[in-house]
Amino acid sequence: MINSASQAQTPLLTALYECAKSSHAPFYTPGHKRGVGISPSLIDVFGKSVFTADLPELTELDNLFAPEGVIDEAQQLAAEAFGAARTWFLVNGSTCGIEAAIMATCNAGDKIILPRNVHSSVIAGLILSGAIPIFINPEYDAVLDIAHSITPESVAVALHQHPDAKAVLMVYPTYYGVCGDVAKIANIVHQYNIPLILDEAHGAHFAFHPDLPISGLAAGADICVQSTHKTLGAMTQASMLHVQGNIVNYDRISKVLQLVQSTSPSYILMASLDAARAQMALHGNSLITQTLQFAHTARLNINKIPGLSTPLSPPYQALLGGFINLDATRLTINVSNLGITGFEADEILETQLAVRSELASLQNLTFIISIGNTQQDIDKLIQAFNTLAGMAPVSKNNTKLTSAKILYSLTASNSILHISPREAYFAASETLPLDQTYSRISAETICPYPPGIPVLMPGEIITKEALEYLQKVKVLGGFLTGCSDTTLKTLKVIA
Ligand SMILES: Cc1ncc(COP(=O)(O)O)c(C=O)c1O
């Protein structure tokens, strides 16, 4: 039960403010000494106050890696508000939290079960830990060209085949706000007495409104890593790692977090976590009620515009096991019936209509609607799409759109891991023309969009099917990420 009186406190922010005001001669880092030595051009842009609060680990400000004072208090309040047994503040994004979660649960050579459409921070976690990935395919929606979550069934099968796995990791929600069945998956995973790790980078707001999907912690996950900065009011990079239960070793999490974060963590970022937590604990329900209303208004009006649709909308049809709930604040607009790609629509919105999306893909544009949006933003969005729909089709490659849907054919079971991602990452590599890479070992991740599922990971054998698939993606207008040569003329392989 949340205690509103204590949740109104912001111990870290308050201590930082007091320190910023205190009069003393500073002979410590940072070198700008509370803004006095900062470049005037920075003061012109940002004002002075932010720099007076840019302070190091002074006595009153506690220590992120051995918290006993205000950071400890702030983290305990966050744990209470988010429903965790313990919470760690992160200053290097969910990226460092995900890396730490994998390193805290897997030794080199240990198996971890995870979907193939993971964020690059998960691959970094595999490289840092030396863990061996056991990939399962996410459910794929061929109509939308969107990969959803993994299913309880696929996790059960993977665990049956690999009962020695040390952890299961899933993405919850996906970038599109689609949620898998965490509660069921947690139950299955716990039968093996191993932890379920959630990449909940896009779900920090879930704990604060009953009309949002259940939060990962409430559904029974053991480690939840959230980018507080993505959907709540914290500053960029400011994130949290939450833990509950007794499967995970809390001391090991503290230890590995020191490996992946700066020894000079920014107090401005940490104070923003303290303030964002208090804001949500006190006002989260009303702020998200308004956000959901904005999202509803946007959907209602966009769907009235000929040629546009919002395929991921409540009441959604959960046709696939990897899609049992939806974060309605995540708005995906399909533009393919306008005869243009999502990329082209995005460019027009940005350059001509002063609206900026979060993510563009071949058919869709995705928008994050959050507590920071206003009615004017929503009006502008609707107006911009009205204008866009009134423009003549400008597509350079709309003939390719429908054929893109048939792209997804390669499955995780096709991939053959020859050496661990860690070995592959550190091994000597060479760059070869594409047609000479068959049966070599990939030194890089190659992820085509659509559908955003890596075809090759470091350490995997390059098959004929993988090469043909990648070439098809290029021909059909998709693009590649993760690789050093996105034109696909060459690939990096283990020497
Ligand atoms: C699914 C997912 N996981 C993890 C991350 C990493 O989060 P952060 O930017 O907080 O490091 C991202 C960032 O975009 C993401 O989309």
The ligand as an ORCA input file, in Angstrom:
! r2SCAN-3c Opt
* xyz 0 1
  C      12.859     -2.288    -26.214
  C      13.983     -1.444    -25.693
  N      14.760     -1.930    -24.720
  C      15.782     -1.216    -24.210
  C      16.077      0.033    -24.679
  C      17.224      0.804    -24.083
  O      16.723      1.829    -23.279
  P      17.542      3.140    -22.905
  O      17.432      4.079    -24.048
  O      16.858      3.649    -21.667
  O      18.950      2.740    -22.626
  C      15.288      0.587    -25.708
  C      15.595      1.918    -26.252
  O      15.078      2.361    -27.232
  C      14.215     -0.177    -26.227
  O      13.431      0.294    -27.209
*
